[in-house]
Structures are given as structure tokens and as C-alpha cells.
């Protein structure tokens, strides 16, 4: 596994974190770029019939070059896996309302 020099997105946005200053300095273009990386990652998985089951800031890793990558595929599964598709998986705090 490659080393994510930037840590995870949660520590980047968490209030009172040492890294939150970087978040505030990054500005809107940098935040849009991170979100675009996440969206492209999800699109890549969905094109391969994989459902990523645990999207949350802690599972988005940031790299020194500004790119973001998804981590922790433990709850991911194929679209054809009916047993997993019918279950709620993920971190409860991040479930859609």
C-alpha cells in the first residue's frame, strides 16, 4: 500500500485539528479537485460493477500531489451479490437520511 502523505480527509476537515488550517488555506478549487477525485473513483468502481460500501472522510486518503484516493474496501461488493445489496452496510453516522 502506498503512503498517503496528506493523511485522511477527516483530519483535514476536523475542527481544532492542526491540519484544518491547511483546509482553510486550500480554497474552493482544491476542495473541488478532491471531490472530483472521489467522484471519479466511485465512477471507476461502478463501471466495474463494484459498490463501495463505506464512503466517509476517514476513508479518503490525500496525497502530496493533491490527489485523493479511496481506502478500506472491506464493505465493498459486486452489484450481482444480492445478499449484500439488500443489507445496509457502512458507518451508521454517514447513512443517507
N, C-alpha and C positions, 0 to 999 in steps of 0.2 A: 504494500500500500504506500502510495506517495505521501509525503509530509505536506500538510496544509499550513504554510507559514502564517496565514492570516487567522487561523483558528476557525471557530464556527460562527455562524451568523448570530446566534443568540448572544454570545458575549460581545458582539459588535454593536448590538442594539439595546442591550440590557441597561436600564438606568443605573447610575452610580458605578458603572464599570469603567475601568481605566481606558478601555478601547472605545467607549461611547464618544469620546472627543473626536476620534477618527471618523466615526459615523456622521457626526455633525459637520465635520470639515469636508467629507466626501462630496456632498452636494447631490442634487437630483440626478444628474447624468450618471454618476457612479451607482446610485441605487437602482436606476432603470437598467443599467448593464447587469447588475447582479440578478435582478428579476428576470431579465431576458435569458440569462444562463439557466436559471431554474426552469423556465418555460420550455426552452429548447431541450433540456434534459428530459423533462416529462414527455415531450413530443416524441423524442427518440425512443423512450421506453414504450409508449403507446403504439408506435409504429411497429414494434416488435411484439405486440400483444402482451405486454407486461404491465401490471398495475402496481404502482409504488404505494405501499400501504401506510407510510408513516411520515408524511411531509410536515416538517416543523423546523423552526430556525436552528435547533441543535443538530439537525441532520444535513445542513447546508454548510459545506466547507469552503473557506475563502483562501485563495492563493495570492502570492505576492504580485503576480501579474494582473490581478483584478478579477480573474475568472472565479466562478463558483461551481462546485460540483456536489452532487447528491451523495450521501453516505448512508450506511445502515439499511441494507436491503433485506433484513430479516423478515419483514412482514410483506414483502413483495410476492406476487404470484401471477400466473398466467391468466388471461381472460377466460380460457376454457376450463379452468379449475372451479367448477360450480360450488364445491364445498367451501372454498374461501370467499367466493363472490357474494354469498348470501350472509356472511358474517360481518359484523363491524370490527374492523381491525384498526389499530393506530393508537395514538395517545389521546385519551378522552378530552383533555383540555383543548385540543386542536380540532375536534369534530366540528363539522358544519352545524349550525343551529337547525 
